[in-house]
């Protein structure tokens, strides 16, 4: 019998990666869209973009507001990190106008955008924007319709859209969470001048319906599409057994209720598929799925791609469900399963400092992989594949999918299918074949099943942002 080591060091990888998707080009094509707002006036949102090549102290403020009712709201967004840097409603400005806004902040090198909107529909006016005392936007209309999402059954993964734009209309929309923070924006979507943004939590927040420019202001409707179906992706590595295992998972997952038929395409999967990309359109990337199945070579926190490249999943730019997601870094991903050596290596079961050091857990200065992610399962050790005896990897993939569909928990299904594979292929390599299975999860989500894919994310700042870990040999108990 031949034992193949899923190498911890990347070898020669020269095959394109096969991705099998649980959705087609439009993941919402078979969902019902609800119109939740009609006759909405989309008015201009001011945008000012700039690039810094070195750290700089920046003083942004609005002033010269031409209407006594005018009231601005100011945001600074990092395009490099895809997150809000700061926000302000009322600040102290040179003119003394109490309804102007001001942000003073030191910014790192990178690309940024400043947004100026009106506090409400009755506070629309014209204003100028200043940067370090220099006027960078002169007397421009600011607006934006504040559409409240409170009390609506909008959940994570649902999509908000502008619809039925009046003549010459071009919308530009912002999405705010329940704390009023900017978490996403979009200009054009669906091949039109309408806008579309994916919700990232269960309820609350505001959808700011704006226009691209004063000349493209319009009247429009707001549509909401509920994300009822589970979406999943199988990301397969360079060898045929990778493709076989991915196909086994996708085939089993596709054969059931509330799972869209599989869509298959070939892509050259480099790191950008995980790091801030939206692939061919905003609905077609790993962060827009609910579950991601990965089969390739690996190392701690790392998966290999073609041409010797790879993705450090725990790197500072990893997306995969980050809380600072926007339309350039979408996020709906809850669950990941990885068949590769040591990707989910557990360094200690009691002290969890390594979760921070290795990039799994977020801190105030760095986003970890678990900013929206609920669970990752994989291997603490080398993972061995037996092709001669019938491809143990495909066995695990198919059985894992089957168990998930029948309601077995994310971790419990992983443990069971690995134990069964070990018995099925007993004696062909060693007592730990196919490998020492492992898991990392949020403590409050340790018992989740696949049917919980619409449950609320737990991110940094939440009192339940506590972790559990498990690997084979620590006992038949939930991760701890």
C-alpha positions as CSV (number, residue, x, y, z in Angstrom):
1,X,0.0,0.0,0.0
2,X,1.2,3.5,-0.7
3,X,1.1,6.2,1.9
4,X,1.2,9.7,0.6
5,X,2.3,12.5,2.9
6,X,0.3,15.7,2.5
7,X,3.5,17.7,2.7
8,X,3.9,20.5,5.2
9,X,6.4,22.2,2.8
10,X,5.0,23.2,-0.5
11,X,6.2,21.1,-3.4
12,X,5.7,21.7,-7.1
13,X,2.1,22.8,-7.7
14,X,1.1,23.2,-11.3
15,X,-2.5,22.4,-11.7
16,X,-5.2,25.0,-11.8
17,X,-7.5,24.8,-8.8
18,X,-11.0,23.3,-9.2
19,X,-13.7,25.1,-7.3
20,X,-17.1,23.6,-7.0
21,X,-19.7,26.0,-5.8
22,X,-23.0,25.5,-4.1
23,X,-24.3,28.5,-6.1
24,X,-24.2,29.8,-9.7
25,X,-23.5,33.2,-11.0
26,X,-26.3,34.7,-9.0
27,X,-26.5,33.1,-5.6
28,X,-29.9,34.8,-5.0
29,X,-31.5,33.8,-8.4
30,X,-33.9,31.4,-6.8
31,X,-34.8,33.6,-3.8
32,X,-37.7,36.0,-3.5
33,X,-36.9,39.7,-3.4
34,X,-39.1,41.8,-1.1
35,X,-39.5,45.5,-1.8
36,X,-39.2,47.1,1.6
37,X,-39.0,50.8,0.6
38,X,-40.5,52.7,-2.3
39,X,-40.2,56.3,-3.6
40,X,-36.8,56.8,-1.8
41,X,-35.0,60.0,-2.7
42,X,-31.3,59.1,-3.3
43,X,-29.2,62.3,-2.9
44,X,-25.5,62.8,-3.2
45,X,-22.9,61.4,-0.8
46,X,-19.6,63.3,-1.0
47,X,-16.5,61.1,-1.5
48,X,-12.9,62.2,-1.4
49,X,-10.1,59.6,-1.9
50,X,-6.4,60.0,-1.3
51,X,-3.2,57.9,-0.8
52,X,-0.5,58.3,1.9
53,X,3.0,57.0,1.3
54,X,4.0,57.7,4.9
55,X,2.3,58.1,8.2
56,X,0.6,61.5,8.5
57,X,-1.6,63.4,11.0
58,X,-4.8,64.4,9.2
59,X,-7.4,66.9,10.2
60,X,-10.6,66.6,8.2
61,X,-13.6,68.8,8.7
62,X,-16.7,70.0,7.0
63,X,-17.5,73.7,6.9
64,X,-19.2,76.5,4.8
65,X,-22.5,74.7,5.2
66,X,-25.0,76.9,3.3
67,X,-28.2,76.1,5.1
68,X,-29.0,76.6,8.8
69,X,-30.6,73.1,8.8
70,X,-27.5,71.5,7.2
71,X,-25.9,68.8,9.4
72,X,-23.0,66.6,8.2
73,X,-21.8,63.1,9.2
74,X,-18.2,62.3,8.4
75,X,-16.4,59.0,8.0
76,X,-12.8,58.0,7.1
77,X,-12.5,54.6,5.5
78,X,-9.3,52.6,4.9
79,X,-9.4,51.0,1.4
80,X,-6.2,49.2,2.3
81,X,-7.7,47.5,5.4
82,X,-11.3,47.6,4.3
83,X,-12.6,49.1,7.5
84,X,-13.7,52.3,9.1
85,X,-11.0,54.3,10.7
86,X,-13.1,57.0,12.4
87,X,-16.5,58.7,12.3
88,X,-17.9,62.0,13.6
89,X,-21.2,63.8,13.7
90,X,-20.7,67.1,15.4
91,X,-17.2,68.6,15.9
92,X,-15.6,71.9,16.6
93,X,-14.7,73.7,13.3
94,X,-13.2,77.1,12.4
95,X,-16.6,78.7,11.7
96,X,-18.1,77.5,14.9
97,X,-21.0,75.8,13.1
98,X,-22.2,73.2,15.7
99,X,-23.6,70.9,12.9
100,X,-20.3,70.5,11.1
101,X,-18.1,67.4,11.6
102,X,-14.4,67.0,12.3
103,X,-11.9,64.1,12.6
104,X,-8.3,64.5,13.7
105,X,-6.3,61.2,13.3
106,X,-2.9,59.9,12.5
107,X,-3.1,57.6,9.5
108,X,-0.7,54.9,8.4
109,X,0.5,54.7,4.7
110,X,-2.3,53.4,2.5
111,X,-5.4,54.3,0.5
112,X,-8.3,56.1,2.1
113,X,-11.8,57.5,1.3
114,X,-13.6,60.2,3.2
115,X,-17.5,60.1,3.1
116,X,-19.8,63.0,3.9
117,X,-23.5,62.4,4.3
118,X,-26.4,64.3,5.8
119,X,-27.5,63.4,9.3
120,X,-31.1,63.0,8.0
121,X,-33.3,64.0,5.1
122,X,-34.1,67.4,6.6
123,X,-30.4,68.3,7.0
124,X,-29.3,68.1,3.3
125,X,-27.3,71.2,2.1
126,X,-24.0,72.1,0.5
127,X,-20.7,72.1,2.3
128,X,-17.0,72.2,1.7
129,X,-14.5,69.5,2.9
130,X,-11.1,70.6,4.3
131,X,-8.0,68.5,4.8
132,X,-5.3,70.0,7.1
133,X,-6.8,73.5,6.5
134,X,-6.9,73.1,2.7
135,X,-10.2,73.0,0.9
136,X,-10.3,69.7,-1.1
137,X,-14.0,69.6,-2.0
138,X,-15.7,73.0,-2.6
139,X,-19.4,73.7,-1.9
140,X,-20.9,70.4,-2.9
141,X,-24.4,69.0,-2.0
142,X,-24.4,66.3,0.6
143,X,-27.4,64.0,1.4
144,X,-28.3,60.4,1.6
145,X,-31.6,58.8,2.7
146,X,-31.3,57.0,6.1
147,X,-33.3,53.8,5.8
148,X,-33.6,52.1,9.2
149,X,-33.2,48.3,9.4
150,X,-34.3,48.0,13.0
151,X,-37.2,45.6,13.5
152,X,-36.8,44.0,10.1
153,X,-36.1,40.3,9.8
154,X,-32.8,40.9,7.9
155,X,-30.1,38.5,8.7
156,X,-26.5,37.8,7.9
157,X,-26.0,37.1,4.2
158,X,-29.2,38.8,3.1
159,X,-28.8,41.4,0.4
160,X,-30.1,45.0,0.2
161,X,-30.4,46.6,-3.2
162,X,-31.6,49.8,-4.8
163,X,-34.3,49.1,-7.5
164,X,-36.3,50.9,-10.2
165,X,-34.1,54.0,-10.4
166,X,-35.7,57.0,-12.1
167,X,-34.2,58.4,-15.3
168,X,-30.5,59.2,-15.2
169,X,-30.2,57.8,-11.7
170,X,-27.0,56.3,-10.2
171,X,-27.1,55.2,-6.6
172,X,-24.2,55.0,-4.1
173,X,-25.0,53.4,-0.8
174,X,-23.5,52.9,2.6
175,X,-24.2,50.3,5.2
176,X,-24.0,51.1,8.9
177,X,-24.1,48.5,11.8
178,X,-26.1,48.9,15.0
179,X,-23.3,51.0,16.5
180,X,-23.5,53.5,13.6
181,X,-20.1,52.3,12.2
182,X,-19.6,52.2,8.4
183,X,-19.1,48.5,7.4
184,X,-19.8,48.5,3.7
185,X,-20.5,50.6,0.6
186,X,-21.3,50.0,-3.0
187,X,-21.6,52.0,-6.2
188,X,-22.7,49.8,-9.1
189,X,-24.0,46.2,-8.9
190,X,-25.7,43.5,-11.1
191,X,-24.5,45.2,-14.3
192,X,-26.4,48.3,-13.6
193,X,-26.2,51.7,-11.9
194,X,-28.1,50.4,-8.9
195,X,-26.3,49.4,-5.7
196,X,-26.2,46.2,-3.7
197,X,-24.7,45.4,-0.2
198,X,-24.8,42.2,1.8
199,X,-26.0,42.4,5.4
200,X,-23.5,41.1,8.0
201,X,-25.5,40.6,11.2
202,X,-29.0,39.8,12.4
203,X,-31.0,43.1,12.5
204,X,-30.3,46.7,13.3
205,X,-28.3,49.4,11.5
206,X,-29.1,51.7,8.7
207,X,-28.9,51.5,4.9
208,X,-27.9,54.9,3.6
209,X,-29.3,55.4,0.1
210,X,-27.2,58.0,-1.7
211,X,-26.4,59.1,-5.3
212,X,-23.1,59.0,-7.1
213,X,-23.2,62.7,-7.9
214,X,-25.6,65.6,-7.6
215,X,-26.4,65.1,-11.3
216,X,-27.4,61.5,-10.8
217,X,-29.8,62.0,-7.9
218,X,-33.0,60.0,-8.3
219,X,-36.0,58.2,-6.8
220,X,-35.7,54.5,-6.3
221,X,-37.0,51.5,-4.3
222,X,-35.2,49.3,-1.8
223,X,-35.2,45.5,-2.3
224,X,-34.3,42.8,0.3
225,X,-33.4,39.3,-0.7
226,X,-33.3,36.7,2.1
227,X,-30.4,34.3,2.1
228,X,-32.4,31.1,2.8
229,X,-30.1,28.6,1.1
230,X,-26.8,27.3,2.3
231,X,-23.9,28.2,0.0
232,X,-20.7,26.2,0.0
233,X,-17.4,26.0,-2.0
234,X,-15.0,23.1,-2.4
235,X,-11.5,24.5,-3.0
236,X,-9.3,21.7,-4.4
237,X,-5.5,21.6,-4.7
238,X,-3.3,20.5,-7.5
239,X,-3.6,16.7,-7.5
240,X,-6.3,14.4,-8.8
241,X,-7.1,13.1,-5.3
242,X,-7.7,16.8,-4.3
243,X,-10.3,17.0,-7.0
244,X,-11.8,13.7,-6.1
245,X,-12.3,14.7,-2.5
246,X,-13.7,18.1,-3.4
247,X,-16.2,16.4,-5.8
248,X,-17.2,13.9,-3.1
249,X,-18.0,16.7,-0.7
250,X,-19.8,18.8,-3.3
251,X,-21.8,15.9,-4.6
252,X,-23.0,14.9,-1.2
253,X,-23.8,18.4,-0.1
254,X,-25.7,19.2,-3.3
255,X,-28.1,16.3,-2.9
256,X,-30.4,17.6,-0.3
257,X,-33.0,20.3,0.7
258,X,-32.0,24.0,0.8
259,X,-28.7,23.3,-1.0
260,X,-28.4,24.9,-4.5
261,X,-27.1,22.6,-7.3
262,X,-23.4,22.6,-7.6
263,X,-21.7,25.0,-10.1
264,X,-18.2,24.0,-11.3
265,X,-15.5,26.1,-12.9
266,X,-11.7,26.2,-13.0
267,X,-9.8,29.1,-11.6
268,X,-6.2,29.8,-11.0
269,X,-6.5,30.2,-7.3
270,X,-3.9,32.5,-5.8
271,X,-3.9,34.2,-2.5
272,X,-6.1,37.0,-3.7
273,X,-9.1,34.7,-3.7
274,X,-9.0,34.9,0.1
275,X,-7.4,38.4,0.6
276,X,-10.0,41.0,-0.3
277,X,-11.1,39.7,-3.7
278,X,-14.6,39.3,-5.1
279,X,-13.5,37.2,-8.0
280,X,-15.6,37.7,-11.2
281,X,-18.3,39.6,-9.4
282,X,-19.4,40.5,-5.8
283,X,-21.4,37.3,-5.3
284,X,-18.6,34.8,-6.3
285,X,-15.9,34.4,-3.7
286,X,-15.1,32.3,-0.7
287,X,-16.3,35.0,1.8
288,X,-19.8,34.8,0.3
289,X,-20.2,31.1,1.0
290,X,-21.5,29.7,4.3
291,X,-19.1,26.8,4.3
292,X,-15.6,26.4,2.7
293,X,-14.1,22.9,2.1
294,X,-10.3,23.1,1.4
295,X,-8.2,20.1,0.2
296,X,-4.5,20.9,-0.5
297,X,-1.1,21.0,1.0
298,X,-0.6,22.9,4.3
299,X,1.3,24.1,7.3
300,X,0.2,25.8,10.5
301,X,-2.4,28.4,9.6
302,X,-1.5,28.0,5.9
303,X,-2.8,26.4,2.7
304,X,-0.9,26.0,-0.5
305,X,-2.0,27.2,-3.9
306,X,-0.7,26.7,-7.4
307,X,2.8,27.8,-8.7
308,X,4.2,27.6,-5.2
309,X,2.1,30.4,-3.8
310,X,-0.2,30.1,-0.8
311,X,-2.5,31.8,1.7
312,X,-1.6,32.4,5.3
313,X,-5.2,32.2,6.6
314,X,-4.3,33.8,9.8
315,X,-2.5,36.7,8.1
316,X,-3.6,40.3,8.8
317,X,-5.3,40.5,5.4
318,X,-7.2,37.2,5.6
319,X,-10.8,37.7,4.9
320,X,-13.0,34.7,5.4
321,X,-15.7,36.4,7.4
322,X,-14.0,39.4,9.0
323,X,-16.1,41.9,10.8
324,X,-14.7,44.7,8.7
325,X,-16.2,43.3,5.6
326,X,-17.5,45.4,2.7
327,X,-18.3,44.9,-0.9
328,X,-14.6,44.6,-1.6
329,X,-14.2,42.1,1.2
330,X,-17.5,40.4,1.5
331,X,-18.1,38.1,4.5
332,X,-20.7,35.5,5.2
333,X,-18.4,32.6,5.9
334,X,-19.1,30.6,9.1
335,X,-17.5,27.2,8.7
336,X,-14.2,25.9,7.3
337,X,-13.0,22.3,6.9
338,X,-9.4,21.8,5.8
339,X,-7.8,18.5,4.7
340,X,-4.1,19.4,4.8
341,X,-1.2,18.9,7.1
342,X,-1.2,20.9,10.3
343,X,-3.3,23.9,9.1
344,X,-5.3,23.7,12.3
345,X,-2.4,23.0,14.7
346,X,-3.3,23.3,18.4
347,X,-0.3,24.6,20.3
348,X,-1.8,24.5,23.7
349,X,-5.1,23.5,25.2
350,X,-5.1,25.7,28.3
351,X,-3.2,28.9,27.5
352,X,-4.7,30.6,24.4
353,X,-2.1,33.3,23.9
354,X,-1.0,31.5,20.8
355,X,-4.4,32.1,19.2
356,X,-3.5,35.8,19.3
357,X,0.2,35.3,18.4
358,X,-0.7,33.1,15.4
359,X,-3.5,35.3,14.1
360,X,-6.6,33.2,14.9
361,X,-8.0,35.6,17.5
362,X,-8.5,39.3,16.9
363,X,-7.0,42.1,19.0
364,X,-7.6,45.9,18.8
365,X,-4.6,46.3,16.6
366,X,-5.0,43.2,14.3
367,X,-8.0,41.3,12.9
368,X,-7.7,37.6,13.2
369,X,-9.4,34.9,11.1
370,X,-12.2,34.6,13.8
371,X,-14.0,37.9,13.1
372,X,-17.2,36.4,11.8
373,X,-15.9,32.8,11.4
374,X,-17.6,30.4,13.8
375,X,-15.6,27.1,13.3
376,X,-12.6,25.7,11.6
377,X,-11.8,21.9,11.6
378,X,-8.7,20.3,10.2
379,X,-5.6,18.4,11.4
380,X,-3.2,19.0,14.3
381,X,-0.7,16.7,12.7
382,X,0.4,15.5,9.3
383,X,-2.6,14.3,7.3
384,X,-2.1,11.0,5.3
385,X,-3.9,10.0,2.2
386,X,-4.3,6.4,0.9
387,X,-5.1,6.3,-2.8
388,X,-4.4,2.6,-3.3
389,X,-7.0,1.5,-0.8
390,X,-9.8,3.7,-2.3
391,X,-8.9,7.3,-1.5
392,X,-9.4,7.9,2.2
393,X,-9.7,11.6,1.6
394,X,-12.8,11.1,-0.6
395,X,-14.2,8.8,2.1
396,X,-13.8,11.5,4.7
397,X,-15.2,14.2,2.4
398,X,-18.3,12.3,1.5
399,X,-19.0,11.1,5.0
400,X,-18.5,14.5,6.6
401,X,-20.9,16.1,4.2
402,X,-23.5,13.3,4.8
403,X,-23.2,13.8,8.6
404,X,-23.6,17.5,8.4
405,X,-26.7,17.2,6.3
406,X,-28.3,14.9,8.8
407,X,-27.8,17.3,11.6
408,X,-24.6,16.2,13.3
409,X,-22.6,19.1,14.8
410,X,-19.7,20.7,13.0
411,X,-17.1,19.2,15.3
412,X,-18.9,16.0,16.1
413,X,-19.2,15.1,12.4
414,X,-15.5,15.8,11.9
415,X,-14.5,13.6,14.8
416,X,-16.9,10.8,13.7
417,X,-15.9,10.7,10.0
418,X,-12.2,10.6,10.9
419,X,-12.7,7.8,13.4
420,X,-14.6,5.8,10.8
421,X,-11.9,6.5,8.2
422,X,-9.3,5.2,10.6
423,X,-11.3,2.0,11.1
424,X,-12.0,1.7,7.4
425,X,-8.3,1.9,6.5
426,X,-7.0,0.4,9.8
427,X,-3.4,-0.8,9.7
428,X,-2.4,0.7,6.3
429,X,-0.2,3.3,7.9
430,X,-0.3,4.1,11.6
431,X,-2.6,4.4,14.6
432,X,-3.3,8.1,13.8
433,X,-4.3,7.6,10.2
434,X,-5.6,9.7,8.5
435,X,-4.3,12.2,11.0
436,X,-5.0,13.9,14.3
437,X,-8.2,15.7,13.7
438,X,-8.6,19.1,15.4
439,X,-10.9,22.1,15.8
440,X,-11.0,25.7,16.8
441,X,-14.3,27.5,17.6
442,X,-16.0,30.1,19.6
443,X,-17.1,28.7,22.9
444,X,-20.7,29.8,22.5
445,X,-20.9,28.2,19.1
446,X,-19.2,24.8,19.9
447,X,-22.4,22.9,19.4
448,X,-23.5,24.5,16.1
449,X,-24.8,22.4,13.2
450,X,-24.8,23.4,9.6
451,X,-28.4,24.5,10.0
452,X,-27.1,27.3,12.3
453,X,-25.4,29.1,9.4
454,X,-27.6,32.1,9.9
455,X,-26.7,32.5,13.6
456,X,-25.2,35.8,14.7
457,X,-21.4,36.3,14.5
458,X,-19.4,36.7,17.6
459,X,-16.6,39.2,17.1
460,X,-14.0,41.1,19.2
461,X,-15.7,43.3,21.8
462,X,-18.5,40.7,22.4
463,X,-18.4,39.3,25.9
464,X,-18.8,35.8,24.4
465,X,-15.6,36.2,22.3
466,X,-14.1,33.1,24.0
467,X,-12.5,30.1,22.4
468,X,-12.4,26.3,22.6
469,X,-9.9,24.0,21.0
470,X,-9.8,20.2,20.5
471,X,-7.6,17.6,18.8
472,X,-7.7,13.9,18.6
473,X,-6.6,12.3,21.8
474,X,-8.0,14.9,24.2
475,X,-11.1,12.9,24.9
476,X,-14.6,12.4,23.5
477,X,-15.9,15.8,24.6
478,X,-16.7,19.1,22.9
479,X,-13.7,21.3,22.1
480,X,-12.1,22.6,25.3
